[in-house]
Amino acid sequence: MRMIGAPFSSAGRPDHEASAPKALRDAGLVERLRAAFGHDEPVTDGGDVVVGTSAADSHRDGSSGLLSLPGLEAVTAAMRSAVAEALLDGDRPLVFGGDCAILPGCLRGAQDALGDDQVGLLFIDGHEDAWPPHESDTGEAADSELGFLLGRHREHLPPSLESQLPVLDESAVVALGPRDGDEIEGADGVPSLAERIRLVTARQLTAGEDGAAEHARKALAHIRARAARWWLHIDLDVLSSDALDAVSYPQPGGLDWNQLSELAVAALSEPGCVGITVCVYDPDRDPDGTGARRILDWAGSLARPTGPCPEPPSGRT
């Protein structure tokens, strides 16, 4: 496993989520992962990707509707390269952000390295993240990245960015944990992704006969029927504010740490996971480090049998 830091906020600021990789390293994340995974999957620290000064651009582009468009292009290219390099070296990338806008570059890098466009996605997030950028209140790409990955709302993106984005098969994508359905329903002309992909809300995850682990197993059965290899994305705002309040956009409800662990461990017990993203921790909202310590405790629980990392192709693509 190769830990990769993604110090990027699609709000175009150098602090908050962008400072999460450093804060988590300082709290001892690498050491915690090494202790948890041991010899089963040695953990190396691949450092942070370089996004440059463009990541601090908070201008909202009139054509695309996005904040920090130069920064988004830079981090997409950087994540694409770093993830592809890790996989080609035989390591599974574990990417700590940063916010969810880093995900498209990660998935494109996985496709490049594996020579396979059919990479599935298990998307664990408190939001659907498929807003048309011009309809987003914030203009942050983290409001829109899953929509981009499904081929939506890309018509106003510059070709230099659009060409870097993968398009996923909708049938190989499952979202677990969104709870912003009321906000989406109240927005004119913004349909829920539940009309396009398999989506299980936070309320559905925490009610009924199936527990969180069973929902994860069903999600992976759905994904793996269409894609043998898949990516696990975890946005920590899927948690309730009682569990973690160090996020920029809290909502009522959400999961607790045990439920998130059940989801992640059950998912990682299925074969085919080629990489993991964990995003949206905000150190500026965690002055005493309580949130960081909880994240480290939870990250250690991810060390479960997951099967071998798929062999990379013989040459780079």
C-alpha positions, 0 to 999 in steps of 0.5 A: 500500500502506498499512502499519497497525500492530496493537499487540494481544496476545490474552494481554492484555498491552501488551508482547511481540507488542503492541509489534511495530509500534513495534519494526519501525518503529524498525528501519526497516520503512517505509523498507525497504518504500518502497525495495522497492516504489518507484513500483509500489505507493507505501507510506504509513504509516497508523499504529497502530489504537487499541485502548485500555486494554481490550487490557491486560485479562488476565482469562479470561472464563468464558462465552467461555473467552477472555482479554482479551475487551474487548480482542478486541472493541476490536481487531476493530472497530478493524481492521475500520474501518482496513482498510475505510478503506484499501481504499476509499481505493484502498490495499492494507492491509499489517497488522503485528501483534500476534498472529493475533487481528487477522485476523477484523477485517481480513477483515470490513473487506475484506468491508465495503469490497469489498461481497463476502462471498466473500473467500478466505484463504491462511493461512500459519501454524505452527498451525491456530488452531481450538481451542475457546476452553475447550479452549485451554491459553492462552485466547488468541483467537490459538489460535482465530481461524481456527476463528471465521472458519470459523463454529466455536466461536462459540456462547459469544461475546457478540453484540457480538463475534460480529456483527463476525466474518465467516464464510468459505467453507471451500472458499475457505480454504487453510492452509499450514505447520501443524505442531501436528497431534500436539498436536491429535490428542492433545486429546480432541474437537478435530478437525484442520481438515484434515477441513474445509479444504485443509491442507498441513503444514510437512512436506508443504511441505518434502518431495516433488516440489513446492517451496514456490512450487508449493504456493502456486500450487496453493493460490491456484488452489484459492482463486481458483476460489471467490473472485476476491479473497483475503487473505494471512495470515502468522504468522511462527511458521511459521518454524523457531526457527533462522530466527526464535526471537522468537515466543511459542510455538515448535515443532520443525521449520518453514520457513526464510526462503527457503521463506517468501519462495517461498510469499509471492512466488508467492502475490502473483504471482497476482491478487486479493490485497486485503490482507496480515497479518504477525503474532507477532514478539515484540521482547521475545525479540529483544534484539539486533534480529536477528529484526527485521532478518531480517523487514525483509530478508524484507519487502523480498522481497515487492515483486513484480508482484501486479496492481492492487488491486481498485477499491473500490465507489463508497460505503462499506458 
